[in-house]
Amino acid sequence: MDGMELPAIRSTCAYCGVGCGVLLRPDGQGGALVTGDPDHPANFGRLCSKGSALGETLGLEGRLLRPRIGADDTDWDTALDLVATRFADTIAEHGPDSVAFYVSGQLLTEDYYVANKLMKGFIGSANIDTNSRLCMASTVAGQRRAFGTDTVPGTYEDLEEADLIVLVGSNLAWCHPVLHQRILAAQALRPEMKLVVVDPRRTVSCDGADLHLMLESGSDVALFNGLLNEIDRRGAADEAYLRHVTGAAEAFGAAAEADLSVTGLAPEDLAAFYDLWIGTKKVVTIFSQGVNQSSSGSDKVNAILNCHLATGRIGTPGCGPFSVTGQPNAMGGREVGGLANMLACHLDIENPDHRGAVRDFWSAPRMPEAQGAKAVEMFRRVATGEIKALWIIHTNPAVSMPDADAVRDAIAGCDFTVVSDVTARNDTAQLADVLLPAAAWGEKDGTVTNSDRTISRQRAVLPPPGEALPDWQILAEVARRMGWAEAFDYSGPSEIFREFAALSGIAASFGKDFDISALSDLSDTGYRNLAPVRWPVSAARQGGRFFGDGRFFHPGGKARMLPLAYRPPAARTAPRYPFRFNTGRIRDQWHTMTRTALAPRLSAHLPEPFLEIHPEDARRLGIGARDLVSVRSPQGGAILRARITDAVKPGDVFAPIHWTAQTAPSGRIDALVPGITDPVSGQPESKAAVVAVEKFDAGWHAFAMTSGALDLSCEYWAVARTEAGARAEMAGRDAPADWEAEARRIFGLSGGVVQSVEDRAAGLTRLAFHEGGRLRAAIFVSREPSALMRDYLATLPGAEAIDVLTGRTPADRPDPGPILCSCFGVGVNTILRAIEEGAALTVEQVGEVLQAGTNCGSCRPEIAALIAASARREAAE
């Protein structure tokens, strides 16, 4: 039977917090075909480049298939007995706080629930935290301070109903592309809809924006205090709504003291923004990591919330603050109490009545009375030996945590480390004493919650390979072995979900927002067929928005506005470290590439780590296009490819977070980020480190491609998968004495026919290795970065390629250039030819001719830039 004829399984995408629905169809060969679900309310069939490539990431390559103790495979009983014994012995000798779990937004809600129940209710410690601490904790803290609980007020529909969208610290076009496309579609229907971007860096989200406020890093509180002051000064506050709010006078008073000069913005731009915001009734302010990842992140969130509360622009159609989450189940983790400072169902860990209710519900032997160690503090306690047993689940903190080198060393020095994951190949897994093979996306069954409170089912399309197990089952098996069999005697995720839903009803009796108690009697069949549903789901209420009625969750039922003052980023620039260092994501990669690096087309757009630097700074430092740069901070160093661009301001630099020891060991940029955190939320300041930059004086540069594997060991290398095999950029200070011998070592080749071109005086060597008349591998070495047709060359391994050493395409074969549209594999040169030949003079026409930009739309701003550049060239001629 053809794969497309098999019945589709409805599930949810594995990536960001948009929570897109997908249709999965087994392909009959151990994989699946993935398309967007046209009926899912988050995406209505749209998928981004990453979601579209999900099917390419399925398979057994690199999978952990059996438990391991040290380097040796073992059976489940032996591994689980060891984990249970070591954790129990550690607790008995050193107390509950000597152990910790570090978990992930990749977990399903049912997995998260079991982990939280085991740590808080039965081990008796709050030392469970999640990598969502790195992206969402400041929003949680800000919303709890303002609303009384961690409530997302609005829905995705508000993005389409607003008359003004303000993006703050959010590159929505690349990080949440489906939401960005929903906004653009709404704009097309209502051209009067306005878009403002607040970001120290110009991103593709600025394309088509009515205003881009390129503010100084970390100055968001001053910007929104200025807005709040203007709201007060102009009499634009909603006095009726303010009857539902406390602290307004104090907040207005603090805002009046705002020094707007710290934003670095021109007075006319500030005035334009304030006029637009105050003069537009239906405003949605979308914020993300640029707000959250800050030593004043919670204050930034509350500065935004203050403005919406002061004007009553919250909880009604087209109005409200809207935090977009980074992971597929970051919200679900918050709901089950996966953070060290929360109990399940938004209950408060410091509240004895809440603790007692949860303890009674679980029949738990003990409950912690105080917050546990948040992520940064957790790994510090691991380093000092206070935490002696650590269980890491579906996350890679040896790369993704700030001060990553210190975190890596802490994990390596921990008395006992367990890692549950799908692979043994990532940086953290390689440090584990015990490795447990977990089911991956496509093999899991449970629920996730997206950024607008919609609970969706994630359903398995494939069986777990080898001996891999679902996370909830692994956790429950350890709990049983630790003596708590009855409390963890689950038969499946539906039973866990019902228990969780029942607990939410208890939380609702304390006046909390999270309530899905109407689902607590869901049958197994009902759970299996559960359609997307937005919480709350109770007898009293179904979905909808919060706070339009002025009812909040603080004692007394009122919201709280906070008096706030601007605080600069904690790390200060100085002559030794003069640059402000910003970090973030790129369009086609996800976290530390455990999944996305498996899809060749996702690596084609930006295949190596880079540093964006302003032309003035590059000129002053003698850095040219394609040069490598050394980047140093007080914490560590990196070597990155320079990208010279005015998308950053002079004095600012930017690098993406994704590369690891497996893909580019010198590109682990979180090694540069200090472990400075927000004092309220515990979230690290990942957007405002300080660094020094200088040209990396390499003695040689090389580009290589192969149909096999690569063994790389120079000062700089970055490898990316291709359809034909792999490609790599390399550089080092001292060149090997024998390049053919070194190339054979890199490629693992001992025989075959070698073609070569060498000019020792010029420092040029080119080698191609053929077997059976087909190209196996080739390497191009030069003193300076060479201008090669890399994207063409990367397609040649496995083909007959006699003229490969020219580094160029044959005259009869056009070079597609670097991939711009990952969804359809369309290169820059292909688009330029269509423009120059007159076949496509608009973004829409490019889509009609080449398909580029017609799926997720993330490349449309780049296509528009190519069209504009071509028009400027023609005008100049």
N, C-alpha and C positions, 0 to 999 in steps of 0.2 A: 504494500500500500504506500502511495506517495505520502511523505511526511506532512504535507499541508492538508491531507484528508483525514488525519487522525484528529480525534476530538481535542479541543483546546482545554488546558487547565488554567484557570484564572489564578494569578498570583500577584506579587508586588515586587517592584524593582529592588535591586540590592544596594543601590547607591544612596543618593541624598535624601533629605527629609521631605522632599516634595511628595514622595510616596506614590509614584506612578503605578497604575495597574498594568500588568502585562499578561499576554496570552502565551502559554507555553505548549509546544507540541513536540513530543518525542520524535527524533529524526530516525529512529531505528538503528542508530550506530553509536549509541551511548551518549548522545548529545541532545540538544533541543533547539527548535526554531523559536525565536522570541520576537513578538510583535507587540505594539501598544494595544491596550484594552480600550476600545472606543466607548465602553459603558462606564469606565471608572471615573468618578467625579474629580479626581485630581488632575488627570491629563487628557481624558477624552480621546485616547489613541495616540497622542503625541509621545515621542521618546527622544531623549538627547542622544548624542553620539555614543556615550558610554552605555546607556540602556539598549540602544540598537545593536551594540556589539556583545551583549551578554552571552548569547549563544556561543560565541567564539571563546569564551573563558571557561566553558565547561569541559571536563575531561580529567584524565588521571595523571597528567604530567605534573610531577612535583608533589603529588598528594601523599600525605601521611596515612598509611593504610593499617598500621598495627601500633599498639602502645609500645613505647620505648622507655627503658631505664638506662640512662647514659646513652651509649651508642648502640645498645643491643635491643633487638625486638623482644617483646615478651607477650604474655597473655593478659587479658583484662583483669582477671582475678588478682594476679600478682601485682599489677600496676595499681589497681584501686586499693588493695590491702595496704600497699606501701604508702600511698597518699593519706589514707585514713589514719594509719598508725603514726606517721610522722606529724600530722597536724594534731592528733589527739595528744601525743607525747609532749609536743611543744606547748600546747595549751595547759596541760597538767603541770609542767615544770615552770612556765614563765607567764601564764595567764592568757586570757582571750585576746588581749591586744598585741600579743606577740605574733599573731598571724594576720594575713590580709588577703583580700581578693581584689584584683584590678581587672575590670570587665569592660564591655564594649557595646556601643550602639549597633553592632552587627548581631548581637543576640536578639532572639525573638522575645516577646514579652513574657512568655511562659518560662523560658530559660532564665531570664532576668529575675523573675519572681522567686524561683527556687533558690537561686544564688543568694538573694537578699534575705530570704527566710532562713536559710542555713546559717549565714553569718550573723545576722542581728538577733534572731530568735533562739538559736540553738548553740552556736559557738558563744554568743553573748557579746560580740564586739560590733562596733559600727565601722570597722576598718574594711569597708567595701566601697570602692569608688570606681568611676568609669571614665573612659576617654572622652565622654561628653563633657567632663569637667574642663577639657581644653577648648571647648567650643560654645557651650551653652550655659555655663554656671552663672555668669553675670546676669543673663536674662532671668534665670530662675530667681536669683537674689533680688533683682530689681522689681520683678512682678510680685514677689512675696511682700516686699516692703510697701509697694503701692496698693496692692489689691487684697493682701491678706493671705493669698495663696498663689501658687504658680499656674496662673490661668492665662491661656491665649484668648484674647477677647473676640477676635474676628474669624473670618473664613476666607477661603480663596476667592469667593465671589466678590468680596470687597475690592480686590485688586482690579476687577473689571468694572465695578460700579463707581470707583473713585473719580473725581475730577482732577486730582493732583496726586501723583505718586512721588514720594521722596525716598530714594535709596541712600541709606547711610551705612558706609563701610560694607557695602554688598556689591560684589561683581555678579549680579544676578544672571547676566547673559551667559556667563561661563559656569557658574557654580550651581545655579538653579534654572537651567535653560528653559524648561517647560513653563515655569511661572513667568519668565521673561517673555516667552512667546504668547502667553495668554494676555499679558499687558499690551504687547504690540498689536495683537489682534483687536483688542478693545480700542486702542488708539486709532486703528484704521477705520473702525466704525464711528468713532467719536473724535475727530481730529482736534477738538477743543481740549481734550484731555492733556494735561501737562506732566512732564517728567523732569525731576531734579535729581542730580547725583551729587552726593557729598562724599568725597574720597580724596585723599592726598595724592592719589595716582589716577591718571586717565586710563580707563579700561574700556573694553568694547561695550560695556553697559552705558557709556556716555554717548554712543552713537545715537543721534536723533534726540538727545536730551535738550530740553529748553534752557537748562542752566547746569553747569558743572562747577561746584564749589571745591576748589583744590586747596583745602585747608591744611594747616600745619598738623602733623601727626599728633593725635592725642588731645586736640583742642575742641572736641565735640561738646563737652559740657559748656564751654564758653559760648559756642555757637547757639545752643538751644537755650541757655540762660538769656542770651540776647533776644531770642524769639519770645521767651516768656515775658521778658521786660516790655517788649513792644506790645504783646497782647494786653498787658496791664495798662501801659501808657495810653494805648488807643481805645481803651474801654471795650476790648474785644472778648473779654472773659464772659463765660456763660454763668451769670450770677445764680440762675435757678439750679443749674447743675452743681455749682459749687456748694450748695446746701448738703450735698452728699459727700463732701470732701473736707478733710481737716488739713491744717498746715499750709493753706494757700497764702495767707499773709506772710508767713515766714519765708516761703518759697519765692514769692514776689520780691520781698525785701532783699534776699540774697541775689536774685537775678539782676536787680538794679545796680549791684556792685560789679557786674561782669565787665572785664576788660577785653573788649572784642579785638584788640590789636594782636592778642596771642593767636588768633585764628590765621593771621597772615592774609586775610581776605580784604579786597578793596571795599570801601564803604558802599559803593554803588552796587556791588554784588550782594552784600549783606542786605541792603535795602530791597533789592529785587526779590531776594528769597523771602524776606519777612512780608513784603507786600503780597507775594503770591500765596504764601501759607495762610496768612490771616484773611486774605480776600477770597479764599476758596473754602466753601463749606464742607465739601466731602474730600477729606485728606486721609491717605494711608501712608504712614511712615514705616518703611520696611528696613529692618536693620539686621546685621549679621556679624561676622567675625571682626570686622573693623571696629565695631563698638565693643563687643564682648571681650576680645583678647587684649586686655588693658589692665594696668594696675589701678585704673579708675573706671573699670568697665561697668560696675554696678551703678555708679553715679551717672555714667553716660546713658544707661538704660533709663534711669529715673528722670534724667533731664528731658528725654523724649516723652516719657509718660506724663510728666508734669504739664507739658504743653497740650497734650490731648485731654487730660483731666480738666485743665483750666478752661478749655473751650467746649467741653462736653462732646468732643469729637471721638467717641468711643462707643462700640457696641451697637452702632446703627449702620445700615447699608452704606458701603463706600467710605467708612470712617474707622480709624483706629490705628494704634501701634501694632506692628506685625513683625515678630521675630521669625526668621526662617532658619530651620535647623539643618545641621550638616550631615547627619547620618540617618539611615532608614528607620532606626528605632530609638533615636535620642529621646523622643517624647515618651515612648513606652518605658524606657529606663527611669525617667523622672516619675512616671505614674506608679511604678512598683517600689520606689524608694531606693533605686540603685545608686544614689549619691550618698556620700558619707554623712551628710547633714540632714537627711530626711528619713521618715518612715514610709511604708507603703501607702498608696492612695492619698498622697499629699498631707499625711498626718505629720505632726511635729515631734521630733525625737526628744526634745527637752520637756515636752508636756507630759506629766505623769499619767494623766487620764488617757491620753492617746497611747502611751506605751502600754498601759494596763489593758486597754481594749485589744490591742494587737496581740499582746502576750496571751490573753485569755482565748482569743480566736484561734491562735496557733497551738494552744496548750504548750507553750514554750517554757523551757526551764529557766530562762534568764533573758533580760533585755538590757542593752546598753542605755545608760542615762545621759550620755553626752555624745556629741558628734565624734566621728572617727577621723582618721587621717585622710585628708584630701590628697589628690594625685601627687602634687609636688612634694608635700610633706610626707606622704606615704613612702616615696622612694628615698627621701632623706633618712627616714627611720630604718629603711632597709639597709642603707649605707652604714648607719651607726650601729646596726645589730639589734635595735629594739624590735624590729620585725624580723623574725627568724624563719618563717615559712610563708611563702607567697604563691598564690595561684593566679596566673594571668590567662585570660580567656579572650581569644579573637581580637587581639590588638598587639601592636608592635612598639612598646614604649622605648626600646633601645634606640629607636629612630625618631619617634614622634614626640617624645617628651622634650620640654626645654632642658638645656644643659645635658643633651643626650649622651655625651661621653661619660659623664658622671653617673647617669642612670644605668647605662650599659655596665659600668664597673660595679655598681651597687647590686644589680641582678646577678652578675657573675660571682660576687662574693657572698650572696645570700646562702644561709645554711641549707635551705631546701626550696627549690623553685619548681613548680609545676606549670606547664604551658598546655592549654587545650587549643588546637588550631587545625587547619586543614593541610598545613605544610610544615616540613621541618627545615625549610630553606631560609626563613626570614631571620633577621638579626637577633630577635628575642628568642625564638625557638632554639637557636643554636646554643643558648646559655642555660637551657633547662636541664634539671636532673631527671625529670619525668616528662615525657611527651605523650599527650593523649589525643588520638585521632578523632576529630569532631566532624559531624555532618556539615556540608557546605550549603550555600544558597543553591536552590534547585533540588535539594535533598531534605530540606527542613519543612516542618509542619507547625504552624502556630499563627500568631498575630503580630502586627506592628502598628504603631500610631504615627501619623505624619504631622507636619507642622500646623495643620489647622484642626487637630483633634480627631481626624478620621481614622478609625480602626479598620484595618484591612487584613484579610487572610493572606498568609504566605503558605503556599501549598507545594508539596514535593512533586516534581516531574520525573525524577530519577531516584533509584534506591541509593542509599549511602554505599560507597565502594569499600571493599575490604572489610575491616572490622570497625569502621567509623560509626559513631553513635551520636544521637542528638544531645545537645548540651544539658538539657534538663535531666536526661537519664543518667549522664555521667555524674552530675552533681548529686542526684538523688541516691545513686549507688554509693557514693562516698558517705553521704549522710547516714545511710543505713548501717554502713560498717562502723560508723562512729557511735552507734547506739540509738539512733532515732528512726528506726525502721517504720514505725506506725505513722509518723508525721510526714514521711516522704514516700509513702506507698502509692505512688501514682501509676495509673495504667496508661496514661497518654496525655497529650497537651490539652485536650478538651476538659479533663478533670481539673487540671491546674487552672485553666481559665475560669471555670465555674467558681473555684475557691477564691480566686482573685476578685471576681465580680461580687461575690458575697461580702468580702471584706470591704469593698468600696461602699456598700450600703451602710456599714458601721461608720465609715468615715463621713458619709453624708449626715448621719445622725449627730455628728459634731459640727455640722454646718460647713463642711468642706465642699469644694466644687466638683471633684472627680467622683462620679457616681455612675456605674454601669450595672447596678444591681438588678435591673430588668433582664440582664443576660445570665443571671446566676443559676437559672434552671434550664439553660439551653441544653437540649439533648445532643448526643454525639452527632446525630444527623443534622441538627440545626447548626451546630458548630462547623461541621464539614461544609455546609452550604451558606455560611454567614456571608452576607453581602457587606460592602463597605458601609460603615455607620459612624456618625460623628457623635462623640460623647458631649454631654451626659446622655445616658440611656437609662431612664428610671421611670417609675410610675408617675412622677411629678413633671418630668421634663425630658424632651428629646432634642438633642443637638442645639443648633442655633448659636446666637452670639451672646456674649456676656457684657453686663454693665450698662447697657443702654437704659436700663430702669434705675440706675443709680444704687443698686444693691451690691455691696462688696462683702468680703469675708473677714475683715478685721472685727474684733469685738466692737459692737455699736453699729456695724454694718456700713461704715463709711470708708472711702478711699483715703490715702494719705499722700499729699504732696510733700516733697522734701526740700529743705533749703540746701543748695549745693554750691560748691565753689570749684573752679578749675584747678586741677593739679596736673603739672606736666608729667610726661613719662618718667618713670623712676630712674632709668639709665640716662646719664647726661653725656652729651657729646663733649669731646675734649680733643686737644691736638693729637693725642695718640689714636683716638677713635672718633674721627670727625663726621662720619656719615650716620644718618638715621636709617636703620635696617628694617624693612617691611617684608613680611612673608605672606604667602598665600597659595592658591591652587591655580592650575591651568585647566584648560577646557576638557581635555581628553584623558586625564589621569585622575586617580582616586587614592587618597591617603598614601600608603607606602607601596602601591602598585602590586600588591599580592595578587589581585585579580586582573586589573586593567593591563598589566604588562604582558598578559597572555594573548592579547588581541593585537596582531600586528598593525592594524590600521589606526589603533589608538596611540601607538608610539611614533607614527609617521609625522605628525604635525609639529611637535617639539621634542625631538628625540634625545636631548641631553640637558643637564641642569644649566641654568644661566643666571646672570645678574643683570638686571636693567640698571643702566647708569646714564645720567644726563650728558649730552654732548659736551657741555662746558667742563664738567668734571673729567670726562674721558680725555679731552684735549689737554687739560692741565696735567693729568697723570701719564700722558703718553700712551693711552690705551686706544687701539684701533679696532675696527669691526673684525670680529672673529677671533680676537685675541683671548687668551685665557687670563683670568685675574685671580689673585690670591686675596681672600677675604678673611680678616681676623677680628675676633672679638675677645674680651677678657676670658670667655669660656672655651673657645676653640677656634678652629680654622676650617676653611673650605677652598677648593679651587673650582671655579665656575667659568662658563663661556660668557664673554661680555656681549650684551645687546645694548647698543647705544641708541637711546630714544628719549624724546622729550615727554614721554608718558609719565616720567617721574620728574620731580623738581630738582634743581641743583641742591646737592647735599643729601638727597634721599637716594636709596637704592632698594631694589626689590628682588627677591628670589623665591621660587616655588619650593614646596615642602616635600616632594614625592620620592626623591632618590634615596637609595639605601646602599648598604655594603654589597648587595648583589647586583645592583644596576649602575652605581657610580659612587664608590666609597668616599671620594673627596667631595661629593655633593650633598652630604648629610647636613642640611643647613640648620636643623634644630640643635646641632652641636654648638652653634653660635649664639643661641638664645638663652639668656639667663633665667633662672628659676624665680623671677620676681612675680608676685601674685597680687591680685586684688585682695585687700584685707577683709572684704565682706564675702566675696564669692569663692576665693581661692583659685580663681582662673588665672593662668599665666599671661604675662604681657608679651605675646608673641609677635606683635606688630611694631615694636619700637625699641629694639636693641640698638646698640651702637657698635660700629665696625670701622676698621681701616681697610682700604682697598689699594692694591698696587698690581701692576702687570706681573704675571707669572712668566719669568724668563725661561721658557722651555728651549732646550737645545734641538728638539725635533718634535714634529707633529705627524700623526698618521691617521688614515681612515682605512678601515678593514671591513670586509664582508665575507661571509662563509655560509655554506649549507649545513655546517655542523656546529659544534660548541667552540667557545673561546676561553682561553686561559690567560687572563690579563693580570699584569703585576707591575705597572709603571706608576709614576706619581699621579697622573690623571688618566682615567678612562671612564667611558660611559657606554653601555651596551643597550641595544634595543632590538626587540624581535622584529623580523620581517617575514613576509610570505615565503621567501626563499630560504630563510634561516635566521641570521642575525647580522647586525651591523655594529660597528664600534668606532668611537673617536678615542684617540690616545695621544698622550704627550709625556715627555720626560726631559730631564736635564741632560743626561748622558746617554748617547746612542749606543746600542749594542755594536760590538765589533763585527758581527756577522749577521746581517739582516735576514738572510735565507734561513739560517739555523734558528734565529729567534722567531721568525714567522712560522716555521714548522712546529716549534714548541707551542706557540699561541694557538695554532689551528689543529694540533694533534695529528700532523701528517708526516709520514715517513717516506712515502713513495710518490709516484706521479710525475708528470712532466711540468717543468717550471719554465715560464716565460719571464724575462726580466729586462728592465731598463734601469741603468744606473749612471749617475753623474755625481761622483764623489765631491768634486769641487763645489757643486751647487747644493750638496746635501740631499740629493734626490735619489730615491730608490723605489722602484715599482716591481712587484712580484705577483704573478698569477700562477696558481696551481691547478692543473687539469688531470683528471683521471677518466679514462674511457671516452675521451673526446669532449668531456663536459667540465665546466669550471667548478672547482670545489671551493676555492677561496682566493682572495686577492688582498694585497695591502699596498697603500700608496703613502710613502714617507717623504717628508720635505722639512726644510728648516722652519718655514713659516706655514701657517694654515693655508692649505691649497684650495684653489677654486676647482672643485670637481663636481660632476653631475651626480651627486650622491644618491638621490632618490632613484635615478635610473640604474646606477651601478648596483644598488641593493637588490635589484630584481634579477641579477644575472646568475648567482650561484645555482648550479644544476642545469644551466643552459649551455648551448654551444656559443661561446663568446670569444672569438679569436682576437678581436680588436679591443679587449677590455682595458689594456694598459694606457690607452689614450685618455681614459677618464671622462670620455664624452660619448654622446650618442652618435650612431652612424648618421650620415647625412639624410638617409631616407627614413629615419625614425625620430620624431620630435621628442624632446625632453619634457616630461610633464612638470618637472620642477617639484619643489617641496609640497607635500600634501597640505591643502588648505581645508577642503571639505572631507572630514574623516568618514562621514556617513556613506559617501559614494566614491571615495578615493580619488577626488579631483585635485590636480596639482595647480600651483600658482601659474605656471607657464601656459597650461591649457586654458585657464581663464583669461590670461592676458592675450593669448592669440585670438580667442573669441571676441574680446573687446576691440583689439586692433583691426581685426578683419571686418568689424561692423556687425557681426552676428549677434552680439549681446552688448547693449549700451546701458542697461539698467540691471539692478540686482534681480529683478523678476525675469528679465530676458536671459540672464545667465542661468537661472534655474530652469527655464524652459528648454534651453539648448543643452545644458550639461548636467542637470539635476542638482548641482551644487546649491546648498542653502535651502533646499525644499523639504528637508526632514526636520531636524531639531532647530535649524536657523541660527546656530551659534556662530557660524562662519559668515553670516550676512554682513556684519560690520566690516570685516576684512575684505569681502568682495567689494563693498561700497568704496573702501579706501583705494583698492586697485583701480576702480573706474574713475575715481576723482583724480588719482595720480596720472592716469593716462590722459585725462582731459587737460590737466595742467601742462603736460608735455606737449600736447598738440597745440595748445594756446601759445606756448613759448616758441614753438617752431614757426 
